[in-house]
Amino acid sequence: MAEFKINDEDFAPLAGKVVVITGCSSGIGLATTELLLAHGALVVGGDLNPSPVETSSFSFLKTDTTSWPNLLALFDHAKQLHGRIDHVFSNAGISGRANYLSENFDVNGELQEPSTLTFDIDLRGMINTSYLGLYHFRHQEPQGGGIVCTASASSFQQFRVCDYTTAKHGVLGWMRGIVPNIETAGLPIRVNAISPSWTKTGLVPQSVVDMFPDVTWQGPDAAARSVAILMADESKQGQLIYSVGGRFMEIEQSSLLPVAAEIVGEANEDKMILRMMQMSSEIGNR
Ligand SMILES: NC(=O)c1ccc[n+]([C@@H]2O[C@H](COP(=O)([O-])OP(=O)(O)OC[C@H]3O[C@@H](n4cnc5c(N)ncnc54)[C@H](O)[C@@H]3O)[C@@H](O)[C@H]2O)c1
């Protein structure tokens, strides 16, 4: 697991690029918006709450990422404003809302369904945002673009905020599922993700930060740099950048996937799906 540095010069390719960002008004989304704007990008941001950013290179549309019509409107707004979309940062998220070891009952005494809000925002909203990116990248001329999804350090370890961990494992799972499809289809589209460790944002109240001075907190600007490098560096595909205390490591291709590959060996499940796809296209071509 090699640590690497991210330099400001690395962001030069972002000048003039059109970037759609969800969850742009606070924390990592806001820091990314400011970083990209500082390097000459044109940002179209969506969030439930207004953005503090005011500059002609930034346009805001109130967006709830759990609403498909809202997401359609956000992407249409970006397209109408700039004619194309180069990058999407699928980032809006909340912390956990469900506790599976407690019970709530309705007025009839029936056990209530646990909250699904974290799945709706952190996973369904993330996928729908990314899906719209894929759609626009495939249907613009020239084709292409890059998606960065916000996963988490909880995407690859035990973390007892159960619904959040489930959703964030889903973010990593979505990247693992879509990348081979994009590559087989030969599309000029990249999908990567970030997995920040503890980061001082609206998600983690200052009171929690103050309670744990021993934790290696990082600012949202650190996570923003991991987003920007994944957008700027065209060689990056299917990568997961872990950031902790302002240090950066790529962990998916250098660590997690090689370990999994060693475990499964020849029993690689995806090879069989690929063979089935090839067989059905051969049959279709007859
Ligand atoms: N802070 C951390 O330690 C940490 C670590 C790993 C991952 N993350 C992830 O980073 C992402 C950004 O969170 P943050 O830490 O910057 O927190 P934050 O609360 O500062 O920012 C989240 C933003 O998302 C917006 N948002 C929430 N629900 C929305 C919805 N349905 N539609 C549109 N916007 C919505 C909020 O209004 C807010 O502006 C999240 O996906 C979070 O899970 C955070």
The ligand as an ORCA input file, in Angstrom:
! r2SCAN-3c Opt
* xyz 0 1
  N     -16.792     13.348      7.504
  C     -16.263     12.143      7.493
  O     -15.543     11.717      8.412
  C     -16.532     11.239      6.312
  C     -15.757     10.075      6.166
  C     -16.022      9.227      5.089
  C     -17.003      9.553      4.180
  N     -17.742     10.692      4.348
  C     -18.759     10.969      3.328
  O     -18.521     12.236      2.758
  C     -19.722     12.681      2.108
  C     -19.907     14.133      2.417
  O     -20.167     14.286      3.808
  P     -19.413     15.342      4.732
  O     -18.609     14.567      5.703
  O     -18.758     16.350      3.880
  O     -20.658     15.898      5.556
  P     -21.452     17.285      5.473
  O     -22.652     17.050      6.303
  O     -20.544     18.401      5.833
  O     -21.862     17.416      3.931
  C     -22.876     16.633      3.363
  C     -23.683     17.509      2.421
  O     -24.640     16.670      1.771
  C     -25.879     17.351      1.765
  N     -26.966     16.387      1.667
  C     -27.388     15.492      2.600
  N     -28.438     14.801      2.124
  C     -28.686     15.270      0.873
  C     -29.633     14.944     -0.120
  N     -30.578     14.003      0.063
  N     -29.585     15.617     -1.292
  C     -28.659     16.576     -1.490
  N     -27.738     16.926     -0.584
  C     -27.752     16.279      0.584
  C     -25.908     18.137      3.064
  O     -26.850     19.205      3.016
  C     -24.465     18.613      3.160
  O     -24.284     19.851      2.506
  C     -20.832     11.755      2.613
  O     -21.159     10.825      1.613
  C     -20.194     11.069      3.796
  O     -20.755      9.816      4.043
  C     -17.525     11.543      5.385
*
